[in-house]
Amino acid sequence: MKLRIALSFILLAGILAGCSLIPQLETVREQYLETRVADLLAEMPTAEKALVEETLKATATEEIIEETPAPTEESTKEAEETLTVEPTAEPKSIEATFTPTSTSADPAVYLGEPDWKDDMSKVGYWPTSTDEYLSATFENGTLKIVALSETNGWRIASTDALKDAYIEATFKVMECSQTDGYGIILRVPEKANPNRGYLFGVTCDGRYGLRTFDGTKGAYGEMLWLKYHTLSDLIKKGKEQTNRLGVMAVGQRLLLFINGVKVDEISDAAYKEGFFGVYINRDYTENLTVYVDDVAFWRDPAAQ
């Protein structure tokens, strides 16, 4: 009995030893075959050598293909689950927050709130009287001025004298013709005796002009043109039209605006400061009538 057990152990050990030797023998066999193939290739002619190499490559490729397992339904499902891309959340829109800045060249816009403004809702800043040149009254929240002669007539606002300033006013003319005109008088040295200054205005037929007046010269005063009547498409010409006129006086610079648009710039040093007002000039129409509204000024303006 003991002998049988001993023989069994010896037999089992031999089998195990044989199993461990099998991989080693396989490795030795592969090395021998590789060495032998290399020797044979070296001895062969070039054409035969190339044929053998191609055969060996084909054999190796077939072995690789055979070793690659075919995809199963289960492996395909796992791959699809792995490649599943989760949708990303859409980015939230960001609303830009900024304060817009004005790019307008209209002084009434970019200069901001005026230092003084009269919307003619109350009587107080304008003399309401009649003389040989015109009559001035308040009517329906406007200053109504009527020309009574062919000589320029004006009314001066009851404000402080201005040096550098932008002044503007809105005018509505009624029945008119050709060079019947109206506008702003400024840099008047004396309010009590307003006989000097600059006059900027427009005419019924669509022209603008700039003049200086000195009532101390000659029997009737001296009126000189700095800018003679010039046509402009910016002027709303004809009867029952409304135009907003403005003059920016900065030093010797006189910038002229019609309906918020600069039309001209003149340099002159005759008058450096003074009071301002509105004027009317009748050339053709009897009782030429103009309504004045929304008069304002801005001190020390910046020209754009």
C-alpha positions, 0 to 999 in steps of 0.5 A, a space after each residue: 500500500 505504502 509502495 503504491 502511494 510512493 509511486 503515485 507521488 513520483 508519477 505526479 511529480 514527473 507530470 508536473 515537471 513535464 508541464 513546466 518543461 513544455 514552455 521552455 521547450 517551445 521557446 527553444 523550438 521557436 528560437 531555432 526556427 527563427 535562426 534556421 529561417 534566417 540562414 536559409 534566407 541568406 543562402 537563397 537568391 534574391 527573388 526567392 528570398 522576397 517570395 519567402 518574406 512575403 509568405 511569412 508576412 502573410 502568415 503572421 497577419 493571418 495569425 494576428 487576425 485569428 487571435 483578434 476576437 470577433 465583437 460580440 453583442 455584449 461587447 458592442 453594447 458596452 462600447 456604445 455605453 462607454 461612448 455615450 456623450 452627455 449633452 452639455 448645458 447651453 450657455 446662458 446669455 449674458 446681457 451687456 450692461 452699459 451706459 450709452 453716451 451721446 454721439 450727437 453733434 447737436 449742442 442742445 443734446 451733448 451739452 446736457 441741461 441748459 443753465 437757463 431756459 424759458 419755455 414762455 409759459 410765464 411772462 417775465 424775461 421779455 419786454 412786452 411793448 410796442 415801438 416803431 419797429 415791432 410789437 411784442 406780446 405773449 400768446 398761447 405760451 409763446 412770445 409773438 413779435 410782429 414787424 411794424 417797419 422795414 427796419 430790424 427790430 429786437 427784444 433783449 432777454 432780462 438775463 445776465 450778460 454772457 461771454 462764452 455761451 451757446 444760445 438757441 431759440 425756436 421760431 415759427 414764422 407765419 405768412 412770409 416771402 423771400 428775404 423776410 427774416 428772423 433770428 438771434 441777436 447776441 453780445 449786445 454791450 448795453 441792455 438799456 441801449 441795445 444798439 450794437 451786437 451780432 445778428 444771426 438769422 434765416 430768411 423765408 426763402 431758405 438762406 442764413 447770414 451773420 451781421 454786425 450792427 453798430 448803431 453809434 455809426 452814422 445817422 442810422 447805424 452801420 450793418 456789416 455782413 460777416 456771412 452774406 445770405 447763403 442757401 441751406 437745405 437745413 432751413 425749413 423755408 416758406 410760410 408756417 415753418 419752424 426752425 431752431 437756431 443756435 449760436 455758439 460764441 467761444 472767444 472770437 469763434 462764432 459757430 452757427 447752427 440750424 436745427 441742431 446742425 452746424 452750418 458755418 463758423 466765423 471768426 470776429 472780435 468786434 464784440 466779446 460779451 454782452 446780452 442777447 435777444 431775438 429779432 425780426 426783419 421785414 422786407 416784403 410781408 406786411 405785419 410779418 409775424 414770428 412766434 418765439 419759444 424755448 429760448 435757452 443758453 449754456 455757459 462755457 460750452 465745448 465745441 465738438 
